Amino acid sequence: QVQLVESGGGLVQPGGSLRLSCAVSGSIFRAGNMGWYRQAPGKQRELVAAIASGGATNYAGSVKGRFTISRDNAKNTVYLEMNSLKPEDTAVYYCNAELSRWRLAGWSDPADYWGQGTQVTVSS
């Protein structure tokens, strides 16, 4: 089995900061692209930030300059540092990872895995 376990969500005032973590554990795997998505009530799920295995990143325009995505390959963990938070950042944040798993015949084709989601609320 493979699990993506998120932590770090919570309630914060506008202008504040939070740091989300997503740790991948379970069976033998190798990770490709990883990213963070979010979904607010009544809205579609959207990509917030993504990071490739080599470290290249991209961001949604609404968070660029405020959020930073990073990864620690030794810890199998991806992070999202969120600064200057705004009420419109309120959403459930989901971790996503593109993973290949070890099988007797070798590495499987990459597949998407998702975390359970963590609530981020920005309010006074």
C-alpha positions as CSV (number, residue, x, y, z in Angstrom):
1,Q,0.0,0.0,0.0
2,V,0.9,3.7,-0.5
3,Q,-0.4,6.5,1.7
4,L,-0.2,10.2,1.4
5,V,-0.7,11.8,4.8
6,E,-1.2,15.6,5.1
7,S,-0.7,17.8,8.1
8,G,-0.5,21.5,8.9
9,G,-3.9,22.8,8.1
10,G,-5.9,25.0,10.4
11,L,-7.3,28.4,11.1
12,V,-5.3,31.5,10.5
13,Q,-5.9,35.2,10.3
14,P,-5.5,37.2,7.0
15,G,-1.9,37.9,6.4
16,G,-0.8,34.9,8.4
17,S,1.1,31.9,7.4
18,L,0.8,28.1,7.4
19,R,3.0,25.3,6.2
20,L,1.5,22.1,4.9
21,S,3.3,18.8,4.7
22,C,2.5,15.6,2.8
23,A,4.5,12.5,3.6
24,V,4.4,9.5,1.3
25,S,4.8,6.1,2.9
26,G,4.1,2.4,2.3
27,S,5.4,0.1,-0.3
28,I,8.5,0.6,-2.3
29,F,8.0,3.5,-4.8
30,R,9.6,6.3,-6.7
31,A,8.0,9.7,-7.0
32,G,7.8,11.9,-10.1
33,N,5.8,15.1,-10.1
34,M,4.1,16.1,-6.9
35,G,1.7,19.0,-6.2
36,W,-1.0,20.6,-4.2
37,Y,-4.6,21.2,-5.2
38,R,-7.4,23.0,-3.4
39,Q,-11.1,23.1,-3.6
40,A,-13.3,25.7,-2.0
41,P,-17.1,25.3,-1.5
42,G,-18.9,25.7,-4.8
43,K,-15.8,25.8,-6.8
44,Q,-13.8,23.3,-9.0
45,R,-10.6,21.7,-7.7
46,E,-7.7,23.7,-8.9
47,L,-3.9,23.2,-9.1
48,V,-2.1,25.4,-6.6
49,A,1.5,24.4,-7.1
50,A,3.5,21.6,-8.6
51,I,7.1,20.4,-8.3
52,A,9.0,18.0,-10.5
53,S,11.4,15.3,-9.2
54,G,14.3,17.5,-10.2
55,G,12.9,20.6,-8.4
56,A,11.3,22.6,-11.2
57,T,8.2,24.4,-9.9
58,N,5.1,26.2,-11.2
59,Y,2.3,28.0,-9.5
60,A,-1.2,29.2,-10.0
61,G,-1.2,33.0,-10.7
62,S,-3.4,33.7,-7.6
63,V,-0.7,32.3,-5.3
64,K,2.5,33.1,-7.1
65,G,4.8,35.2,-4.9
66,R,3.0,34.1,-1.7
67,F,3.2,30.3,-1.7
68,T,6.3,28.1,-2.0
69,I,6.3,24.4,-2.8
70,S,9.3,22.3,-2.0
71,R,10.2,18.6,-1.5
72,D,12.6,16.5,0.5
73,N,13.2,13.4,-1.5
74,A,15.1,11.7,1.4
75,K,12.0,12.1,3.6
76,N,9.5,11.4,0.8
77,T,7.7,14.6,1.7
78,V,6.4,17.6,-0.2
79,Y,5.7,20.9,1.5
80,L,3.6,24.0,0.8
81,E,4.6,27.2,2.6
82,M,1.7,29.7,2.5
83,N,2.4,33.3,3.4
84,S,0.3,36.5,3.2
85,L,-2.9,34.3,3.4
86,K,-6.1,35.8,2.1
87,P,-9.7,34.8,2.9
88,E,-10.0,33.5,-0.7
89,D,-7.3,31.0,0.1
90,T,-9.8,29.1,2.3
91,A,-10.3,25.6,0.9
92,V,-9.5,22.0,1.4
93,Y,-6.0,21.4,0.2
94,Y,-5.1,18.0,-1.3
95,C,-1.7,16.5,-1.9
96,N,-1.1,14.7,-5.2
97,A,1.8,12.5,-6.2
98,E,2.7,10.7,-9.4
99,L,4.2,7.4,-8.2
100,S,5.6,4.2,-9.6
101,R,5.5,1.1,-7.4
102,W,7.8,-1.9,-7.4
103,R,6.6,-5.2,-8.7
104,L,8.3,-8.5,-9.3
105,A,8.5,-7.6,-13.0
106,G,9.9,-4.1,-12.3
107,W,8.5,-0.6,-11.8
108,S,4.9,-0.1,-12.6
109,D,3.7,2.7,-14.9
110,P,3.2,6.0,-13.0
111,A,-0.2,6.5,-11.4
112,D,-1.8,9.4,-9.4
113,Y,-2.2,9.2,-5.7
114,W,-4.1,11.6,-3.5
115,G,-4.0,12.6,0.2
116,Q,-7.1,12.9,2.3
117,G,-7.2,16.6,2.2
118,T,-6.6,19.2,5.0
119,Q,-8.8,22.2,5.8
120,V,-7.3,25.7,5.6
121,T,-9.4,28.5,6.8
122,V,-8.4,32.2,6.6
123,S,-10.6,34.4,8.6
124,S,-10.6,37.1,11.2
